[in-house]
Amino acid sequence: MSSLSLWIAAALAFAVASWWFLRPAGRTPTTAQTTRPPRASTERSAATTASPAQAPAAAPPEQPLPPELANFRWRAETELDAEHRATMIAAVRGIPRPPRSMQQLLSPEFVATAGSAELSDLVMGEPLIAARVISTVNAPFYGLHRPVTNIGQAVTFLGMNSVRGICLQYMLAEAFKPTLANTQKAFDVIWKASAIASELAVRLGKALNLPEQGSLSTQVVLSFVGQLATASLIPPSELGRWLASGRLERARLEQDLLGLNACEIGALLMKTWELPTSLVGEVSAMGRQLVTPYLATDPARAPRLALGYLCARLGERLALGQMRGLEGYELRQDQGADTHHLRASLSHPALARLEQALASPDVQAAVLQMLDDPRA
């Protein structure tokens, strides 16, 4: 072998030996390691959106289901046999349609772009509804310090989303006119619950800076459509027990008596009203938060669905007198089956400040004002 060949071989041997001794101990480069996306930018982003004390941890492991939730099976409309489904459709079609102006009010374009002038024009086309809206806005429930005489002024004092929710409630009222006293009592509670829930959605959505706050409050109001329909269809003798129960127990009773729970009934009714399919889907998904694990929810939609569901549940409890305000309320300590899956959603970064928002003096004072509580 020539001296040049010997020199090359020696150089290669020295290079191999150097690599062997200087390589990182216990680590061999792999494809997974070289293609793993960097995490530094994500971590920096999370740090800028919440302080260390508020930054949410990773999604917690699923806690064992409470026995009452584990033993409940959600029945979807598609699971009904043809005869039962036809009966249910006939029952909801017996509920009168609300004014056609409600479809315009709920159209994505109107929600996204309409201002106070457009809303005023729409509502003034329904004089009876307009009069009721103005009367409601001036009631102590909303705590205005000066009277208003038109929808535009109402928007100035309460905001577009609050006034749109009030208009929607009165348009829905045209479809639900009970004749029995105990049914009227149930309706009064549901209307009050929807008003409180809608206002909470407006205020909390704004505090958390969630997107599409107008559509969120609208969806919260529509989540009560199924309850209104159920109150119309359920045997009057069962109304008291149904109204006083929690959401899970109500759903069980609704399925036993009517075949479907209020969320499914509401979706069926809104389809017969020809409301936008996407809107019906979002309202239904909000109601199904009762049985939907947080980890099974689309992360992009999870904050809105969770907040809407929470506002509806709090609205019910406040309207029924089960809560006298939000003072001292902590979602993490709300151990009921109705909020089992909801508690896990607090790990989402967009909801990191939810409990802080619930405890804010402005939100708590607004709830007391809506309850006409002297403490306000």
VENJOCOR-V998983 format. One record per residue. PSI is psi in whole degrees, -180 to 180 (* if undefined). D_FIRST is the distance of its C-alpha to the first C-alpha in Angstrom with 2 decimals. Layout:
psi->PSI d_first->D_FIRST
psi->PSI d_first->D_FIRST
This chain:
psi->136 d_first->0.00
psi->161 d_first->3.84
psi->-32 d_first->6.68
psi->-43 d_first->8.30
psi->-41 d_first->6.37
psi->-39 d_first->6.81
psi->-41 d_first->10.27
psi->-43 d_first->11.20
psi->-40 d_first->10.61
psi->-40 d_first->12.65
psi->-42 d_first->15.23
psi->-41 d_first->15.80
psi->-40 d_first->16.27
psi->-39 d_first->18.71
psi->-43 d_first->20.59
psi->-44 d_first->21.15
psi->-41 d_first->22.35
psi->-44 d_first->24.65
psi->-41 d_first->26.19
psi->-42 d_first->26.86
psi->-26 d_first->28.73
psi->-6 d_first->30.54
psi->153 d_first->31.77
psi->130 d_first->35.64
psi->137 d_first->36.56
psi->17 d_first->37.95
psi->128 d_first->37.53
psi->127 d_first->35.40
psi->137 d_first->36.00
psi->165 d_first->38.04
psi->-40 d_first->39.70
psi->-39 d_first->43.12
psi->-35 d_first->42.35
psi->-20 d_first->41.03
psi->-4 d_first->44.00
psi->130 d_first->46.78
psi->145 d_first->49.32
psi->148 d_first->49.93
psi->-8 d_first->53.13
psi->-43 d_first->53.82
psi->-38 d_first->56.00
psi->-44 d_first->58.07
psi->-39 d_first->58.64
psi->-40 d_first->59.71
psi->-45 d_first->62.10
psi->-37 d_first->63.71
psi->-28 d_first->64.13
psi->-16 d_first->66.03
psi->-13 d_first->68.44
psi->145 d_first->69.64
psi->162 d_first->69.89
psi->-34 d_first->68.00
psi->-24 d_first->71.28
psi->-16 d_first->71.86
psi->125 d_first->68.37
psi->147 d_first->68.44
psi->174 d_first->65.99
psi->159 d_first->63.99
psi->126 d_first->66.16
psi->157 d_first->67.51
psi->148 d_first->67.09
psi->128 d_first->69.94
psi->154 d_first->72.77
psi->139 d_first->74.62
psi->140 d_first->77.34
psi->147 d_first->80.91
psi->-40 d_first->82.63
psi->-31 d_first->85.03
psi->-38 d_first->82.20
psi->-31 d_first->80.08
psi->2 d_first->83.08
psi->136 d_first->83.86
psi->117 d_first->82.67
psi->128 d_first->82.92
psi->118 d_first->84.57
psi->156 d_first->83.60
psi->-37 d_first->85.99
psi->-14 d_first->83.75
psi->-11 d_first->84.29
psi->145 d_first->88.04
psi->166 d_first->89.41
psi->-40 d_first->91.05
psi->-45 d_first->94.60
psi->-38 d_first->93.93
psi->-42 d_first->91.95
psi->-40 d_first->94.80
psi->-43 d_first->97.27
psi->-42 d_first->95.23
psi->-41 d_first->94.84
psi->-37 d_first->98.59
psi->-45 d_first->99.25
psi->-28 d_first->97.16
psi->-17 d_first->98.58
psi->-12 d_first->101.96
psi->125 d_first->100.92
psi->151 d_first->102.06
psi->144 d_first->99.52
psi->172 d_first->99.28
psi->147 d_first->100.12
psi->-22 d_first->97.83
psi->-20 d_first->97.16
psi->-34 d_first->94.97
psi->-40 d_first->92.40
psi->-41 d_first->92.21
psi->-34 d_first->92.01
psi->-2 d_first->89.02
psi->141 d_first->87.16
psi->-38 d_first->83.71
psi->-42 d_first->84.72
psi->-44 d_first->87.88
psi->-37 d_first->86.17
psi->-32 d_first->83.46
psi->-19 d_first->85.60
psi->141 d_first->89.33
psi->-169 d_first->91.12
psi->-34 d_first->94.51
psi->-46 d_first->96.37
psi->-39 d_first->94.81
psi->-41 d_first->95.40
psi->-45 d_first->99.00
psi->-42 d_first->99.61
psi->-48 d_first->98.22
psi->-34 d_first->100.26
psi->-16 d_first->103.43
psi->-12 d_first->103.37
psi->81 d_first->104.20
psi->-40 d_first->107.19
psi->-43 d_first->107.75
psi->-42 d_first->104.13
psi->-43 d_first->104.20
psi->-40 d_first->107.29
psi->-39 d_first->105.71
psi->-47 d_first->102.53
psi->-41 d_first->104.54
psi->-42 d_first->106.66
psi->-43 d_first->103.62
psi->-33 d_first->101.89
psi->-3 d_first->105.03
psi->159 d_first->105.35
psi->-23 d_first->104.53
psi->-38 d_first->101.48
psi->-4 d_first->99.52
psi->34 d_first->101.16
psi->145 d_first->101.74
psi->-9 d_first->103.80
psi->146 d_first->105.55
psi->151 d_first->106.72
psi->153 d_first->104.97
psi->-4 d_first->106.71
psi->167 d_first->103.94
psi->-37 d_first->100.42
psi->-43 d_first->98.95
psi->-38 d_first->100.37
psi->-42 d_first->99.11
psi->-39 d_first->95.57
psi->-42 d_first->95.96
psi->-37 d_first->96.91
psi->-24 d_first->94.90
psi->153 d_first->91.98
psi->-43 d_first->91.13
psi->-41 d_first->89.43
psi->-45 d_first->92.33
psi->-38 d_first->94.94
psi->-40 d_first->92.98
psi->-40 d_first->92.87
psi->-44 d_first->96.65
psi->-44 d_first->97.29
psi->-41 d_first->95.14
psi->-43 d_first->97.04
psi->-29 d_first->100.38
psi->-40 d_first->99.17
psi->-33 d_first->98.07
psi->-25 d_first->101.45
psi->-22 d_first->103.06
psi->-15 d_first->101.40
psi->100 d_first->102.35
psi->88 d_first->106.06
psi->154 d_first->107.04
psi->-20 d_first->110.61
psi->147 d_first->110.62
psi->-43 d_first->110.95
psi->-29 d_first->108.15
psi->-40 d_first->105.82
psi->-39 d_first->106.74
psi->-43 d_first->105.88
psi->-42 d_first->102.43
psi->-41 d_first->101.95
psi->-42 d_first->103.02
psi->-44 d_first->100.38
psi->-42 d_first->97.66
psi->-44 d_first->98.64
psi->-43 d_first->98.57
psi->-41 d_first->95.20
psi->-36 d_first->93.74
psi->-45 d_first->95.12
psi->-45 d_first->93.66
psi->-42 d_first->90.31
psi->-44 d_first->90.11
psi->-38 d_first->90.91
psi->-41 d_first->88.34
psi->-40 d_first->85.71
psi->-49 d_first->86.60
psi->-43 d_first->86.47
psi->-37 d_first->83.41
psi->-40 d_first->81.47
psi->-43 d_first->82.19
psi->-35 d_first->81.30
psi->-4 d_first->77.92
psi->42 d_first->77.38
psi->151 d_first->76.71
psi->158 d_first->76.49
psi->53 d_first->79.39
psi->-32 d_first->81.98
psi->-44 d_first->84.82
psi->-28 d_first->83.57
psi->-50 d_first->82.91
psi->-35 d_first->86.56
psi->-45 d_first->87.68
psi->-34 d_first->85.59
psi->-44 d_first->87.01
psi->-45 d_first->90.55
psi->-22 d_first->89.71
psi->-14 d_first->88.26
psi->-5 d_first->91.91
psi->-43 d_first->93.03
psi->-37 d_first->92.17
psi->-40 d_first->94.24
psi->-43 d_first->97.19
psi->-41 d_first->96.96
psi->-43 d_first->96.72
psi->-28 d_first->99.77
psi->-28 d_first->101.58
psi->-24 d_first->100.63
psi->147 d_first->100.61
psi->132 d_first->103.85
psi->-33 d_first->106.00
psi->-18 d_first->106.44
psi->-6 d_first->102.69
psi->-43 d_first->102.37
psi->-48 d_first->103.05
psi->-41 d_first->100.50
psi->-45 d_first->97.93
psi->-36 d_first->98.42
psi->-8 d_first->98.12
psi->161 d_first->94.89
psi->173 d_first->91.33
psi->-41 d_first->89.07
psi->-47 d_first->87.47
psi->-36 d_first->90.81
psi->-46 d_first->92.27
psi->-40 d_first->89.52
psi->-45 d_first->90.19
psi->-40 d_first->93.93
psi->-43 d_first->93.46
psi->-35 d_first->91.41
psi->-40 d_first->93.96
psi->-35 d_first->96.91
psi->-12 d_first->95.55
psi->-27 d_first->92.37
psi->157 d_first->90.17
psi->171 d_first->89.63
psi->-36 d_first->90.77
psi->-45 d_first->87.37
psi->-39 d_first->87.17
psi->-42 d_first->90.85
psi->-42 d_first->90.38
psi->-42 d_first->87.48
psi->-42 d_first->89.60
psi->-44 d_first->92.51
psi->-29 d_first->90.47
psi->-40 d_first->89.09
psi->-25 d_first->92.66
psi->-4 d_first->93.37
psi->39 d_first->90.50
psi->158 d_first->88.72
psi->134 d_first->85.15
psi->-42 d_first->82.78
psi->-36 d_first->80.19
psi->-45 d_first->82.92
psi->-40 d_first->84.11
psi->-41 d_first->80.55
psi->-40 d_first->80.05
psi->-41 d_first->83.42
psi->-43 d_first->82.63
psi->-34 d_first->79.22
psi->-45 d_first->80.99
psi->-33 d_first->83.39
psi->0 d_first->80.65
psi->-18 d_first->79.11
psi->-38 d_first->81.36
psi->4 d_first->79.02
psi->118 d_first->75.75
psi->145 d_first->72.99
psi->-41 d_first->71.62
psi->-13 d_first->68.04
psi->1 d_first->69.28
psi->139 d_first->70.77
psi->120 d_first->69.05
psi->-31 d_first->67.95
psi->-29 d_first->69.20
psi->-16 d_first->72.68
psi->-45 d_first->72.84
psi->-43 d_first->74.50
psi->-45 d_first->77.31
psi->-43 d_first->78.00
psi->-45 d_first->78.04
psi->-43 d_first->80.26
psi->-44 d_first->82.67
psi->-44 d_first->82.96
psi->-45 d_first->83.58
psi->-40 d_first->86.24
psi->-43 d_first->88.05
psi->-42 d_first->88.10
psi->-39 d_first->89.32
psi->-42 d_first->91.93
psi->-48 d_first->93.28
psi->-40 d_first->93.52
psi->-41 d_first->95.19
psi->-32 d_first->97.64
psi->-7 d_first->98.58
psi->9 d_first->99.15
psi->-20 d_first->96.40
psi->143 d_first->94.95
psi->10 d_first->97.09
psi->-176 d_first->94.36
psi->0 d_first->90.68
psi->125 d_first->91.19
psi->-4 d_first->88.92
psi->130 d_first->87.22
psi->119 d_first->83.50
psi->-37 d_first->81.64
psi->-26 d_first->79.14
psi->-1 d_first->82.10
psi->93 d_first->83.76
psi->14 d_first->82.93
psi->158 d_first->84.95
psi->-29 d_first->83.53
psi->-27 d_first->84.37
psi->16 d_first->81.75
psi->-54 d_first->79.10
psi->-28 d_first->76.50
psi->-38 d_first->77.70
psi->-36 d_first->76.70
psi->-24 d_first->73.01
psi->-15 d_first->73.18
psi->-14 d_first->73.59
psi->-12 d_first->69.82
psi->133 d_first->69.55
psi->-35 d_first->68.98
psi->-19 d_first->71.88
psi->13 d_first->74.27
psi->-31 d_first->73.06
psi->16 d_first->76.33
psi->-49 d_first->78.67
psi->-33 d_first->80.31
psi->-41 d_first->80.71
psi->-40 d_first->82.40
psi->-32 d_first->84.70
psi->-1 d_first->85.77
psi->144 d_first->86.45
psi->-37 d_first->90.11
psi->-47 d_first->90.44
psi->-43 d_first->89.46
psi->-39 d_first->91.54
psi->-37 d_first->94.56
psi->-40 d_first->94.26
psi->-44 d_first->94.34
psi->-38 d_first->97.43
psi->-43 d_first->99.02
psi->-28 d_first->98.33
psi->0 d_first->99.88
psi->43 d_first->102.89
psi->133 d_first->102.31
psi->-26 d_first->104.47
psi->-18 d_first->101.42
psi->* d_first->100.13
